[in-house]
């Protein structure tokens, strides 16, 4: 026994020495250099990572012998702190040597001697998770949950371990236990609601979404999840109220638009979309500058597939808010979908002239011209785009393909040859060479 205690103390000292060496100040006088003996192996510097690893590894290898472990376990009666520290050194040494199975054995032995030690059980949880041992993980999480019922995280671990084993009822029961003493925690209420929803318990989930929303009314994300849970469970009246609350209480543009879309979808499902749109038109006539109402009309007419009303509303809204880029893109997309190319070009041209240094806008203008089969104008727009950023290969590619669309194969080949070798990606250069070969054949076939 005396020898075992001395061994344990020596191992603790070895670990402490490695830590001390890493913190010790450098010596003021350099040590005298001596030539290494032939065949001698260099020792790692004290405090270095190899030294630490060797120290823990030596501790691990010494302590994993069953007779030594048995002897060290007897230390717990005489000097528990020494025994506990030896357990840690041995287990951490095994982990450093990538032997998690042996580390598990040592921590399990320690946990039996020190069953109230929270850190030991957490170390075991980590190892069980690493090794995929769900039964052991469940048992350790259960012990922690009993030791610390005030910590809901441990009960959640029990629930998740049960879910991993396919025990849905047991997992949900563990969640219910966690909430029984933490009903005022909005995060737990939300997580439990999501868990219920994911296991097909929609109606039960709503109760906990509602609880989370009451506990944290200022949280947009929770309010949106509550509204969505109503929709998922076909509770349209409740969903309508929830989205109306979001529309009235939160000013984020994305949240506003999403609430509008959902409210209109609910109106369509309830066959009240026509009345809703009529009410919105009445509000718009009384207050034409109300952008929210204009957006609701746009979404409503889109949902109702009312082309003429949608066009009129888009144009009206664009005049009211000329700087609203999302609205402007919607209007341009509408023109393009209806093949009203001249109107789309007019807007693209205005954007490009307003921001002459933005090559992307020139490319969009060129594409609009291409769609309208105005090839000369398209070429001019793509050339202007390429001038704004000569190193932009995407701009150069669009110019080359505009030449192709105009049957100007020589110019297209010349453009690709100029690009060849400039691209940083090898695959681009290969693609350019392949396109040059292809265009050369097209040129021959066309008799150019």
C-alpha positions as CSV (number, residue, x, y, z in Angstrom):
1,X,0.0,0.0,0.0
2,X,2.8,2.4,0.9
3,X,4.4,1.8,-2.5
4,X,1.1,2.5,-4.3
5,X,0.6,5.7,-2.4
6,X,4.1,6.8,-3.3
7,X,3.4,5.9,-6.9
8,X,0.2,8.0,-6.9
9,X,2.0,10.9,-5.4
10,X,4.8,10.6,-7.9
11,X,2.4,10.6,-10.8
12,X,0.6,13.6,-9.4
13,X,4.0,15.3,-9.0
14,X,4.9,14.4,-12.6
15,X,1.7,16.0,-13.8
16,X,2.2,19.1,-11.6
17,X,5.8,19.3,-12.7
18,X,4.9,19.4,-16.3
19,X,2.4,22.2,-15.6
20,X,4.9,24.0,-13.5
21,X,7.6,23.8,-16.2
22,X,5.2,25.3,-18.7
23,X,4.8,28.3,-16.4
24,X,8.3,28.6,-15.1
25,X,10.3,31.7,-16.2
26,X,13.3,31.1,-18.6
27,X,16.6,30.6,-16.9
28,X,18.8,33.8,-16.9
29,X,22.0,31.8,-17.7
30,X,21.9,29.5,-20.7
31,X,22.8,25.9,-19.9
32,X,26.1,24.6,-21.2
33,X,25.7,22.7,-24.5
34,X,26.9,19.2,-24.6
35,X,27.1,16.9,-27.6
36,X,24.4,14.2,-27.8
37,X,25.7,10.7,-27.5
38,X,25.4,8.6,-30.7
39,X,22.0,6.8,-30.7
40,X,20.6,8.9,-27.8
41,X,17.0,9.9,-28.2
42,X,16.2,13.6,-27.7
43,X,14.0,14.4,-24.8
44,X,11.1,16.8,-25.2
45,X,11.4,20.1,-23.5
46,X,9.7,20.4,-20.1
47,X,6.3,21.9,-20.4
48,X,6.0,21.2,-24.2
49,X,3.0,19.3,-25.6
50,X,5.1,16.1,-26.2
51,X,6.3,16.3,-22.6
52,X,2.7,16.7,-21.2
53,X,1.5,13.9,-23.4
54,X,4.3,11.6,-22.2
55,X,3.5,12.5,-18.6
56,X,-0.1,11.7,-18.9
57,X,0.6,8.6,-21.0
58,X,3.0,7.3,-18.3
59,X,0.4,7.9,-15.7
60,X,-2.2,6.1,-17.7
61,X,0.0,3.1,-18.5
62,X,1.1,2.8,-14.9
63,X,-2.4,3.0,-13.5
64,X,-4.4,0.8,-15.9
65,X,-2.8,-2.3,-14.4
66,X,-5.7,-3.9,-12.4
67,X,-3.6,-4.4,-9.3
68,X,-2.5,-0.8,-9.2
69,X,-6.1,0.5,-9.8
70,X,-7.4,-1.7,-7.0
71,X,-4.7,-0.3,-4.7
72,X,-5.5,3.3,-5.7
73,X,-9.2,2.7,-5.0
74,X,-8.3,1.9,-1.5
75,X,-6.8,5.5,-1.2
76,X,-10.3,6.9,-1.2
77,X,-10.8,5.8,2.4
78,X,-7.5,7.4,3.6
79,X,-7.0,10.3,1.3
80,X,-9.9,10.8,-1.1
81,X,-8.5,13.9,-2.8
82,X,-5.3,12.1,-3.7
83,X,-7.3,9.2,-5.1
84,X,-9.6,11.5,-7.1
85,X,-6.7,13.3,-8.6
86,X,-5.0,10.0,-9.6
87,X,-8.2,8.9,-11.3
88,X,-8.2,12.1,-13.3
89,X,-4.5,11.8,-14.3
90,X,-5.0,8.2,-15.4
91,X,-8.2,8.9,-17.4
92,X,-6.9,12.1,-19.0
93,X,-3.7,10.2,-19.9
94,X,-5.8,7.5,-21.7
95,X,-7.7,10.2,-23.6
96,X,-4.4,11.8,-24.6
97,X,-3.3,8.4,-25.9
98,X,-6.6,8.1,-27.8
99,X,-7.9,5.3,-25.6
100,X,-11.4,6.4,-24.7
101,X,-12.5,2.9,-23.7
102,X,-9.8,2.8,-20.9
103,X,-10.7,6.3,-19.9
104,X,-14.3,5.2,-19.5
105,X,-13.3,2.3,-17.2
106,X,-11.2,4.7,-15.0
107,X,-13.9,7.4,-14.8
108,X,-16.6,4.7,-14.1
109,X,-14.4,3.4,-11.2
110,X,-14.0,6.9,-9.9
111,X,-17.8,7.6,-10.2
112,X,-18.5,4.5,-8.1
113,X,-16.2,5.9,-5.4
114,X,-17.4,9.4,-5.7
115,X,-21.1,9.1,-6.8
116,X,-21.9,12.7,-6.0
117,X,-19.2,14.2,-8.2
118,X,-21.0,16.1,-10.9
119,X,-17.9,16.6,-13.0
120,X,-17.0,12.9,-13.1
121,X,-20.5,12.1,-14.4
122,X,-20.2,14.8,-17.0
123,X,-16.9,13.4,-18.2
124,X,-18.6,10.0,-18.5
125,X,-21.5,11.6,-20.5
126,X,-18.9,13.0,-23.0
127,X,-17.2,9.6,-23.4
128,X,-20.5,7.7,-23.8
129,X,-21.6,10.2,-26.4
130,X,-18.2,9.9,-28.2
131,X,-18.5,6.0,-28.2
132,X,-22.2,6.0,-29.0
133,X,-23.2,4.1,-25.9
134,X,-26.8,5.3,-25.4
135,X,-27.7,2.9,-22.6
136,X,-24.8,4.1,-20.4
137,X,-25.4,7.7,-21.5
138,X,-29.0,7.4,-20.4
139,X,-28.0,6.0,-17.0
140,X,-25.4,8.7,-16.3
141,X,-27.8,11.5,-17.4
142,X,-30.5,9.9,-15.1
143,X,-28.1,10.0,-12.2
144,X,-27.3,13.7,-12.9
145,X,-30.9,14.6,-13.2
146,X,-31.6,13.0,-9.8
147,X,-28.6,14.7,-8.2
148,X,-29.5,18.1,-9.7
149,X,-33.2,18.3,-10.3
150,X,-32.9,22.1,-10.5
151,X,-30.8,21.8,-13.7
152,X,-33.2,21.1,-16.6
153,X,-30.3,20.4,-19.0
154,X,-29.8,17.0,-17.4
155,X,-33.4,16.1,-17.8
156,X,-33.2,17.1,-21.4
157,X,-30.2,14.8,-21.8
158,X,-32.4,12.0,-20.4
159,X,-35.1,12.8,-22.9
160,X,-32.7,12.9,-25.9
161,X,-31.1,9.7,-24.8
162,X,-34.5,8.0,-24.7
163,X,-35.4,9.4,-28.1
164,X,-32.1,8.0,-29.5
165,X,-33.2,4.6,-28.2
166,X,-36.5,5.0,-29.9
167,X,-38.4,5.5,-26.7
168,X,-40.6,8.4,-27.7
169,X,-43.0,8.1,-24.8
170,X,-40.1,8.0,-22.3
171,X,-38.4,11.0,-23.9
172,X,-41.6,13.0,-23.8
173,X,-42.2,12.0,-20.2
174,X,-38.6,13.2,-19.3
175,X,-39.4,16.6,-21.0
176,X,-42.6,16.8,-19.0
177,X,-40.5,16.3,-15.8
178,X,-38.1,19.0,-16.8
179,X,-41.0,21.5,-17.3
180,X,-42.7,20.6,-14.1
181,X,-40.2,22.7,-12.1
182,X,-39.3,25.1,-14.9
183,X,-42.6,26.2,-16.3
184,X,-41.5,29.8,-16.4
185,X,-38.6,29.1,-18.7
186,X,-39.6,30.3,-22.2
187,X,-36.7,28.5,-23.9
188,X,-37.7,25.2,-22.3
189,X,-41.3,25.7,-23.3
190,X,-40.3,26.4,-26.9
191,X,-37.9,23.4,-27.1
192,X,-40.6,21.1,-25.7
193,X,-43.1,22.5,-28.2
194,X,-40.7,21.9,-31.0
195,X,-40.1,18.4,-29.7
196,X,-43.8,17.6,-29.5
197,X,-44.3,19.0,-33.0
198,X,-41.5,16.9,-34.4
199,X,-43.1,13.7,-32.9
200,X,-46.5,14.4,-34.4
201,X,-48.0,15.9,-31.2
202,X,-49.2,19.1,-32.8
203,X,-52.2,20.0,-30.6
204,X,-50.0,19.4,-27.5
205,X,-47.2,21.5,-29.0
206,X,-49.6,24.5,-29.4
207,X,-50.0,24.7,-25.6
208,X,-46.3,25.1,-25.0
209,X,-45.8,27.5,-28.0
210,X,-48.5,29.7,-26.3
211,X,-46.8,29.5,-23.0
212,X,-43.4,30.5,-24.5
213,X,-45.1,33.4,-26.4
214,X,-46.7,34.7,-23.2
215,X,-43.4,34.5,-21.3
216,X,-41.5,36.3,-24.0
217,X,-44.0,38.5,-26.0
218,X,-41.2,40.6,-27.5
219,X,-39.6,37.6,-29.3
220,X,-40.6,37.7,-32.9
221,X,-39.3,34.2,-33.6
222,X,-41.5,32.7,-30.9
223,X,-44.6,34.6,-32.1
224,X,-43.9,33.3,-35.7
225,X,-43.5,29.7,-34.5
226,X,-46.8,30.0,-32.6
227,X,-48.6,31.3,-35.7
228,X,-47.1,28.6,-37.8
229,X,-48.1,25.9,-35.3
230,X,-51.7,27.1,-35.6
231,X,-51.5,26.9,-39.4
232,X,-50.0,23.4,-39.2
233,X,-52.8,22.2,-37.1
234,X,-55.5,23.9,-39.3
235,X,-56.5,26.4,-36.6
236,X,-57.0,29.2,-39.1
237,X,-58.8,31.6,-36.8
238,X,-56.1,31.4,-34.2
239,X,-53.4,31.7,-36.9
240,X,-55.1,34.8,-38.3
241,X,-55.1,36.5,-34.9
242,X,-51.4,35.5,-34.4
243,X,-50.3,37.0,-37.7
244,X,-52.4,40.1,-37.2
245,X,-50.5,40.5,-33.9
246,X,-47.2,40.2,-35.7
247,X,-48.3,42.7,-38.3
248,X,-49.3,45.2,-35.6
249,X,-46.4,44.6,-33.1
250,X,-43.3,44.1,-35.2
251,X,-41.9,46.5,-37.8
252,X,-39.3,44.3,-39.5
253,X,-39.9,44.4,-43.2
254,X,-39.5,40.6,-43.7
255,X,-41.8,39.8,-40.8
256,X,-44.4,42.2,-42.1
257,X,-44.3,40.7,-45.6
258,X,-44.5,37.2,-44.3
259,X,-47.4,38.0,-42.1
260,X,-49.2,39.6,-45.0
261,X,-48.7,36.6,-47.2
262,X,-50.0,34.2,-44.5
263,X,-53.0,36.4,-43.7
264,X,-54.0,36.4,-47.4
265,X,-53.4,32.7,-47.7
266,X,-55.7,32.2,-44.7
267,X,-58.3,34.5,-46.3
268,X,-58.1,32.4,-49.5
269,X,-58.5,29.2,-47.5
270,X,-61.5,30.7,-45.7
271,X,-62.9,31.9,-49.1
272,X,-62.8,35.6,-48.0
273,X,-60.0,36.8,-50.2
274,X,-62.2,38.9,-52.5
275,X,-63.7,40.7,-49.5
276,X,-60.2,41.2,-48.0
277,X,-58.9,42.7,-51.2
278,X,-62.0,45.0,-51.5
279,X,-61.4,46.2,-47.9
280,X,-57.7,46.8,-48.7
281,X,-58.6,48.8,-51.9
282,X,-60.9,50.9,-49.8
283,X,-58.1,51.6,-47.3
284,X,-55.7,52.4,-50.1
285,X,-58.1,54.9,-51.6
286,X,-58.4,56.7,-48.3
287,X,-54.7,56.6,-47.6
288,X,-52.7,56.1,-50.9
289,X,-49.3,56.6,-49.3
290,X,-49.8,53.6,-46.9
291,X,-47.0,51.3,-48.2
292,X,-48.2,48.4,-46.0
293,X,-51.6,48.4,-47.6
294,X,-50.0,48.5,-51.1
295,X,-47.9,45.5,-50.3
296,X,-50.9,43.6,-49.1
297,X,-52.7,44.3,-52.3
298,X,-49.7,43.2,-54.4
299,X,-49.5,39.9,-52.5
300,X,-53.3,39.5,-52.6
301,X,-53.6,40.0,-56.4
302,X,-50.6,37.7,-56.9
303,X,-52.3,35.1,-54.9
304,X,-55.6,35.6,-56.7
305,X,-53.8,35.6,-60.1
306,X,-55.4,38.9,-61.0
307,X,-53.0,40.2,-63.6
308,X,-54.5,43.6,-64.4
309,X,-55.1,44.6,-60.8
310,X,-51.6,43.4,-59.9
311,X,-50.0,45.5,-62.7
312,X,-52.0,48.6,-61.6
313,X,-51.1,48.2,-58.0
314,X,-47.4,47.6,-58.7
315,X,-47.1,50.7,-60.9
316,X,-49.0,52.8,-58.3
317,X,-46.8,51.5,-55.5
318,X,-43.6,52.0,-57.5
319,X,-44.5,55.7,-57.9
320,X,-45.2,56.1,-54.2
321,X,-41.9,54.4,-53.2
322,X,-39.4,54.9,-56.1
323,X,-36.4,53.9,-53.9
324,X,-37.9,50.6,-52.9
325,X,-35.7,48.2,-54.8
326,X,-37.7,45.1,-53.9
327,X,-40.8,46.7,-55.3
328,X,-39.0,47.8,-58.4
329,X,-37.7,44.3,-59.0
330,X,-41.2,42.9,-58.6
331,X,-42.4,45.4,-61.3
332,X,-39.6,44.5,-63.7
333,X,-40.2,40.8,-63.2
334,X,-43.9,41.3,-63.9
335,X,-43.1,43.2,-67.2
336,X,-40.7,40.4,-68.2
337,X,-43.2,37.7,-67.4
338,X,-45.7,39.5,-69.6
339,X,-43.1,40.0,-72.3
340,X,-43.5,43.8,-71.9
341,X,-39.8,44.2,-72.8
342,X,-39.8,47.9,-73.5
343,X,-41.2,48.8,-70.1
344,X,-38.6,46.4,-68.4
345,X,-35.8,48.1,-70.5
346,X,-37.0,51.5,-69.4
347,X,-36.6,50.7,-65.8
348,X,-33.3,48.8,-66.3
349,X,-31.9,51.8,-68.3
350,X,-32.9,54.3,-65.6
351,X,-31.2,52.1,-62.9
352,X,-28.0,51.8,-65.0
353,X,-27.8,55.6,-65.8
354,X,-28.3,56.4,-62.1
355,X,-25.4,54.1,-61.1
356,X,-23.0,54.2,-64.1
357,X,-20.1,52.5,-62.2
358,X,-22.3,49.4,-61.3
359,X,-21.5,46.9,-64.1
360,X,-24.1,44.5,-62.7
361,X,-26.9,46.9,-63.7
362,X,-25.4,47.2,-67.2
363,X,-25.5,43.4,-67.5
364,X,-29.1,43.4,-66.5
365,X,-29.9,46.1,-69.0
366,X,-28.0,44.1,-71.7
367,X,-30.1,41.0,-70.8
368,X,-33.3,43.0,-71.1
369,X,-32.2,44.1,-74.6
370,X,-31.3,40.5,-75.5
371,X,-34.8,39.4,-74.4
372,X,-36.3,42.1,-76.7
373,X,-33.9,40.9,-79.5
374,X,-32.3,44.4,-79.6
375,X,-28.9,42.9,-80.3
376,X,-26.9,46.1,-81.0
377,X,-28.2,47.8,-77.8
378,X,-27.4,44.6,-75.9
379,X,-23.8,44.5,-77.2
380,X,-23.3,48.2,-76.2
381,X,-24.6,47.5,-72.7
382,X,-22.4,44.5,-72.2
383,X,-19.3,46.4,-73.5
384,X,-20.1,49.2,-70.9
385,X,-20.4,46.5,-68.2
386,X,-17.0,45.0,-69.1
387,X,-15.4,48.5,-69.0
388,X,-16.5,49.0,-65.4
389,X,-14.5,45.9,-64.3
390,X,-12.1,44.4,-66.9
391,X,-11.1,41.6,-64.5
392,X,-14.7,40.4,-64.1
393,X,-14.8,37.2,-66.2
394,X,-18.6,36.9,-65.8
395,X,-19.0,40.3,-67.5
396,X,-16.6,39.3,-70.3
397,X,-18.5,36.0,-70.8
398,X,-21.8,37.9,-71.3
399,X,-20.2,40.1,-73.9
400,X,-18.8,37.1,-75.8
401,X,-22.1,35.4,-75.8
402,X,-23.8,38.6,-77.0
403,X,-21.5,38.4,-80.0
404,X,-22.6,34.8,-80.5
405,X,-26.3,35.8,-80.4
406,X,-25.5,38.4,-83.1
407,X,-23.7,35.7,-85.2
408,X,-20.5,37.6,-84.8
409,X,-18.3,34.5,-84.4
410,X,-15.0,36.2,-85.0
411,X,-15.6,38.8,-82.3
412,X,-16.8,36.1,-79.9
413,X,-13.7,33.9,-80.5
414,X,-11.5,37.0,-80.1
415,X,-13.2,37.8,-76.8
416,X,-12.7,34.2,-75.5
417,X,-9.1,34.2,-76.6
418,X,-8.5,37.4,-74.7
419,X,-10.0,35.8,-71.6
420,X,-8.0,32.6,-72.0
421,X,-5.3,32.4,-69.3
422,X,-6.7,35.3,-67.4
423,X,-9.0,33.3,-65.2
424,X,-7.5,32.0,-61.9
425,X,-9.5,28.8,-62.1
426,X,-8.1,26.1,-64.4
427,X,-11.6,24.8,-65.2
428,X,-12.6,28.2,-66.6
429,X,-9.7,28.2,-69.0
430,X,-10.5,24.7,-70.2
431,X,-14.1,25.8,-70.7
432,X,-13.0,28.9,-72.6
433,X,-10.9,26.7,-74.9
434,X,-13.7,24.3,-75.5
435,X,-16.0,27.2,-76.3
436,X,-13.5,28.6,-78.8
437,X,-13.3,25.2,-80.5
438,X,-17.1,25.0,-80.6
439,X,-17.5,28.5,-82.1
440,X,-14.9,27.8,-84.7
441,X,-17.0,24.8,-85.9
442,X,-20.1,27.0,-85.9
443,X,-18.3,29.6,-87.9
444,X,-17.4,27.0,-90.5
445,X,-20.9,25.7,-90.7
446,X,-22.3,29.2,-91.1
447,X,-19.8,29.8,-94.0
448,X,-18.2,32.8,-92.4
